[in-house]
Amino acid sequence: MEFPPCKKCDDGLMLPLSDYGRDGAPIRYKAWVCHNPVCGFNIRIDNGEVSLGREVRESDK
């Protein structure tokens, strides 16, 4: 599988991340994150809204 290049830094690749919904149903490709740690660009889908560039941090869970 080939991953798209990051549109922000052009050095990293955008990697897909998945999650689970409220009822436990899998949500494939909920987010895409640049694998370049210096860049950190990301795209997320939350409740049907697309958000760009939120801070990437470790979960408190």
C-alpha positions in Angstrom: 0.0 0.0 0.0 1.3 3.4 -0.9 0.6 6.4 1.4 0.1 10.0 0.2 2.8 12.6 0.8 2.2 15.2 3.5 0.9 18.4 1.9 2.5 20.5 4.7 6.1 19.3 4.9 6.6 17.2 1.7 9.0 15.1 3.8 6.6 12.8 5.6 3.9 10.4 4.5 0.3 10.6 5.7 -0.6 7.4 7.7 -4.2 6.4 8.4 -5.4 5.8 11.9 -8.6 4.0 12.9 -10.8 4.2 16.0 -14.1 2.8 17.4 -17.4 4.7 17.6 -19.6 5.1 20.7 -21.3 1.8 20.0 -18.1 -0.1 19.4 -18.3 0.0 15.6 -15.0 0.4 13.9 -14.3 3.7 12.1 -11.6 3.1 9.5 -9.4 6.1 8.6 -10.8 8.4 11.2 -7.5 10.4 11.1 -4.5 10.8 8.9 -1.2 11.9 10.5 2.1 12.9 9.0 4.8 10.4 10.1 7.4 13.1 10.3 7.6 13.9 14.0 8.8 17.5 13.3 5.7 18.2 11.2 2.9 16.7 13.1 0.2 17.7 10.5 -3.0 15.7 10.8 -6.6 15.5 9.5 -9.4 14.2 11.7 -13.1 13.4 11.4 -15.1 14.1 14.5 -18.9 13.8 14.5 -18.9 14.3 10.8 -16.7 17.4 10.8 -13.2 17.5 9.3 -10.6 19.3 11.3 -7.1 20.1 10.2 -3.9 20.5 12.2 -5.0 19.9 15.7 -2.1 19.4 18.2 -1.0 15.7 18.2 -0.5 14.5 21.8 -0.5 11.3 23.7 -3.9 10.2 25.1 -4.7 10.6 28.8 -6.3 7.1 28.7 
